[in-house]
Amino acid sequence: MTFEYQPAAILRDVTLRDGLQLTGKVLPTQRKIDVARELLALGVPALEIGSMARPDLVPPMANTLDVIGELTPDELERCWVWVATPRHVEKAAAAGARNFQYCFSASDSHNKANIGRSTEDSIAAMPDAVQLTRDVGGAIQLCIATSFTCPFEGVVPEQRIIDIANDPRTDGTDDIVIADTLGQAVPAQVSRLIEAVRTRTSQRRIVFHGHDTWGLGVANSLAAISAGASVVDGALGGLGGCPFAPGASGNTSSEDLLFATRPAWFTPTVLASMVELTDGLLADLGEPNRSKAAQGARSEAKAFEWVVTEKSACCATTASHPDTAWPR
């Protein structure tokens, strides 16, 4: 019998940014580089490798510029950096970054808590961020946090997202990221908003950034893909959350998203390597593994090809996959 899986979207793994920012630990630069290179070698199409957030407020991001500086230009072509101001773009670009996720919240209260300014101020500064990106031949995303709910204001109206996406000051962005920052959305809401963004705003690639707070991370991501998103974010082992959003827990697990969507490059041996990588990283951080796929891969159901066996663990190989490059 042949099974048909959800059409594969591109995975962006955000372990090294959103995944780490709640851990309270600064992962050494070389350890971050090793994780990034292993994920890229396994075939993960894109990574978020850090944030330009103030290190005194988000200590795990303190060495982001060092990480950028150590990666090659080819590697950086598949890597993204979180920014919130034009100055962030300027500093990251000087270090070698070329892909920027310019993020602010749909709700003023969260934007002030997260970035220290109003949403209007963030939008007003965006044209300068876009121009700086263009000056270095890079790409920039419009990322709208709290697209569904805000921890301080409650439900965010759909029209608020559409209005931001259609604001002329956000023109020139390559992608639009719709973020379920608190993980409180349900699939019907996700489908509706992604469809509205796709049909009622300028044509850009749509990225869905979900969290698994209420156990719907994978379901919401699949709903987003069905509605038109071509990229979904995840983190190894479901690590992460927002330090300025009470109630936000881990990201949707990268392993779970990959197991659900089955892109051509994702094989049982790749899963075995990814599970091993996740186990080592989470052990170093003292964090639990929330991935259901990782738990399943460690089960005793040896007849299932996705279960990690001694053979699959030792024979997992890394390879580059030309079909996984982040499309331009």
C-alpha positions in Angstrom: 0.0 0.0 0.0 1.3 3.5 -0.9 0.7 6.4 1.5 0.5 10.0 0.4 2.0 12.5 2.8 1.3 16.2 3.2 3.1 18.0 0.4 6.6 18.8 1.7 7.3 22.4 2.7 10.8 23.7 3.3 11.9 23.3 7.0 13.8 26.1 8.6 15.4 24.9 11.8 15.4 27.6 14.4 17.2 25.7 17.2 20.1 28.1 17.4 17.9 31.2 17.9 14.4 30.6 19.1 15.4 27.2 20.5 18.2 28.5 22.7 16.8 31.8 24.0 14.9 30.4 27.0 17.7 28.1 28.1 19.6 30.7 30.1 22.9 29.2 28.9 25.3 30.6 26.3 26.3 27.7 24.0 29.9 28.0 23.0 30.5 29.5 19.6 32.2 26.3 18.2 29.3 24.2 19.5 26.8 26.3 17.7 28.9 26.1 14.5 29.1 22.3 14.8 25.3 22.1 15.2 24.7 24.3 12.2 27.1 22.5 10.0 25.7 19.1 10.9 22.2 20.2 10.2 23.2 21.7 6.9 25.1 18.5 6.0 22.1 16.4 6.8 20.1 18.3 4.2 18.1 20.8 6.4 17.3 23.6 3.8 17.6 26.6 6.1 18.6 27.6 9.6 18.1 30.5 12.0 21.5 30.8 13.6 21.1 33.7 16.1 19.6 37.0 17.1 20.8 40.5 17.4 18.8 41.0 20.6 20.6 42.7 23.5 22.8 40.1 25.2 22.0 41.4 28.6 18.4 40.6 28.0 18.8 37.4 26.0 22.2 36.0 27.1 22.2 32.8 24.9 22.4 35.1 21.8 25.5 36.9 23.0 27.9 35.2 20.5 25.7 35.5 17.4 28.2 37.8 15.6 31.0 35.3 16.3 28.9 32.5 14.8 28.2 34.5 11.7 31.9 35.3 11.3 32.9 31.7 11.5 30.5 30.4 8.8 31.4 30.5 5.2 29.5 32.6 2.6 28.0 29.4 1.1 26.8 28.3 4.5 25.4 31.8 5.3 23.3 31.6 2.1 21.1 29.1 4.0 21.2 30.9 7.3 18.9 33.6 8.8 19.5 36.1 11.6 16.7 37.7 13.8 16.8 41.5 13.7 14.5 44.2 15.0 16.1 47.4 13.9 18.1 48.7 10.9 21.2 48.9 13.1 20.8 45.2 13.7 20.9 44.6 10.0 23.9 46.8 9.6 25.9 45.0 12.3 24.9 41.5 11.2 25.7 42.3 7.6 29.1 43.6 8.5 29.8 40.2 10.1 28.8 38.4 6.9 25.1 37.7 7.3 22.9 38.2 4.2 19.5 36.9 5.3 17.5 38.8 7.9 14.3 38.2 9.7 13.0 41.6 10.7 10.6 40.9 13.5 8.0 42.9 15.5 4.7 42.1 17.1 1.2 42.8 15.9 0.3 43.9 19.4 1.9 47.0 20.9 2.1 45.5 24.4 4.2 42.5 23.3 6.4 44.6 21.0 7.2 47.0 23.9 8.1 44.0 26.1 10.0 42.2 23.4 11.7 45.0 21.5 11.2 48.1 23.6 9.2 50.1 21.1 5.8 50.4 19.7 4.7 48.4 16.7 4.3 51.7 14.7 8.0 52.6 15.5 9.1 49.1 14.2 7.1 49.5 11.0 8.4 53.0 10.5 12.0 51.8 10.6 11.5 48.9 8.2 12.3 50.8 4.9 15.8 51.5 6.2 16.2 47.8 7.1 15.1 46.8 3.6 17.5 49.3 2.0 20.4 48.1 4.0 19.6 44.5 3.0 19.4 45.4 -0.6 22.8 47.2 -0.4 24.5 43.9 0.5 22.5 41.8 -1.9 20.6 40.0 0.8 17.1 38.9 1.6 14.8 40.2 4.3 11.6 38.8 5.8 8.7 40.6 7.4 8.0 38.6 10.6 4.8 39.4 12.5 4.9 37.9 16.0 1.7 37.4 18.0 -0.2 37.0 14.8 -3.0 35.1 16.6 -2.8 36.0 20.3 -0.9 38.3 22.6 -0.1 37.4 26.2 -1.1 40.9 27.4 -4.0 41.8 25.0 -5.6 38.5 24.1 -6.9 37.7 20.6 -5.3 39.7 17.7 -7.7 40.5 15.0 -7.0 39.0 11.6 -7.4 42.4 9.9 -4.5 43.7 12.0 -2.1 41.2 10.3 -3.5 42.1 6.8 -3.1 45.8 7.5 0.5 45.3 8.5 1.3 43.1 5.5 -0.2 45.8 3.2 1.5 48.7 4.8 3.7 50.3 2.1 6.5 50.6 4.5 6.8 46.7 4.5 7.2 46.6 0.8 10.4 45.0 -0.6 10.4 42.1 1.8 11.0 38.7 0.3 8.9 36.6 2.7 6.2 37.1 5.3 6.5 35.1 8.5 3.2 34.5 10.4 4.1 33.6 14.0 1.9 31.8 16.5 4.2 33.0 19.3 2.2 31.5 22.1 1.1 28.3 20.4 -2.6 29.1 21.1 -3.9 28.9 17.6 -5.9 25.9 16.2 -5.7 24.6 12.6 -8.8 26.3 11.4 -7.5 29.7 12.6 -4.1 29.1 10.9 -5.7 28.0 7.6 -7.9 31.1 7.6 -5.1 33.6 8.3 -2.6 32.0 5.9 -5.2 32.0 3.2 -6.1 35.6 3.9 -2.4 36.7 3.7 -1.9 34.7 0.5 -4.9 36.2 -1.2 -5.2 39.7 0.2 -1.5 40.9 0.4 1.3 41.2 -2.1 2.8 38.0 -3.3 5.5 36.8 -1.0 6.6 33.4 0.2 4.7 32.6 3.4 6.5 31.1 6.4 4.6 29.7 9.4 6.3 29.8 12.8 4.5 27.7 15.3 4.8 26.7 18.9 3.6 23.5 20.5 2.3 24.9 23.7 -1.1 23.3 23.4 0.0 20.3 21.4 -1.0 21.5 18.0 2.3 22.6 16.5 2.4 19.9 13.8 -1.3 20.1 13.1 -1.1 23.9 12.7 2.0 23.6 10.5 0.2 21.2 8.2 -2.8 23.5 8.1 -0.5 26.3 7.1 1.1 24.3 4.3 -2.3 23.3 3.0 -3.3 27.0 3.0 -0.3 28.1 1.1 2.7 28.4 3.4 5.8 27.0 1.7 8.2 27.2 4.7 7.6 26.0 8.3 9.9 26.6 11.4 10.9 24.0 13.9 13.5 23.3 16.5 15.3 20.1 17.5 13.5 18.3 20.3 10.8 21.1 20.5 13.3 23.3 22.3 12.6 27.0 22.9 10.1 29.7 23.5 9.9 33.5 23.9 11.4 35.0 27.1 9.1 38.0 26.8 5.8 36.1 26.2 4.4 34.5 29.4 2.9 31.1 28.6 5.0 30.5 25.5 6.7 27.1 25.5 8.8 25.1 23.0 8.8 25.4 19.3 7.3 22.7 17.1 9.8 19.9 16.9 11.8 19.8 13.7 11.8 16.0 13.8 8.0 15.9 14.1 7.6 18.3 11.2 9.9 16.2 9.0 8.3 12.9 9.9 4.9 14.4 9.1 5.9 15.9 5.7 8.6 13.5 4.5 10.6 15.7 2.2 12.7 13.6 -0.3 16.0 14.2 1.6 14.6 13.1 5.0 15.3 9.3 5.3 15.4 7.0 8.3 19.2 7.4 8.4 18.9 11.1 8.5 16.4 10.9 11.3 18.8 8.6 13.2 21.6 11.2 12.9 19.2 14.0 13.9 18.0 12.1 17.0 21.6 11.6 18.0 22.4 15.3 17.5 19.4 16.3 19.5 20.1 14.0 22.4 23.7 15.4 22.7 22.6 19.0 22.5 19.7 18.7 25.0 21.9 16.8 27.4 24.4 19.7 27.3 21.6 22.2 27.9 19.8 20.1 30.6 16.6 20.3 28.6 14.0 17.6 28.0 13.3 16.2 24.5 9.7 17.0 23.6 9.8 15.5 20.1 7.2 12.7 19.6 9.1 11.4 16.6 12.3 11.2 18.5 10.5 9.2 21.2 9.0 6.9 18.5 12.4 6.5 16.9 13.7 5.1 20.3 10.8 2.5 20.6 11.0 -1.2 20.4 9.0 -1.5 17.2 12.0 -2.7 15.2 10.1 -3.7 12.1 9.3 -0.1 11.4 12.0 1.5 9.2 12.0 4.8 11.1 12.9 3.2 14.4 16.6 3.9 15.2 18.5 0.6 15.3 22.2 0.1 16.0 22.7 -0.3 12.2 20.8 2.9 11.3 22.7 4.9 14.0 26.1 3.8 12.8 25.3 4.0 9.1 23.7 7.4 9.0 25.5 9.5 6.4 25.5 13.2 5.6 25.0 14.5 2.1 24.1 17.6 0.3 20.8 17.8 -1.5 20.5 20.3 -4.3 16.7 20.3 -4.1 16.7 21.6 -0.5 18.4 25.0 -1.1 16.3 27.9 0.1 14.7 29.2 -3.1 15.4 32.7 -4.2 
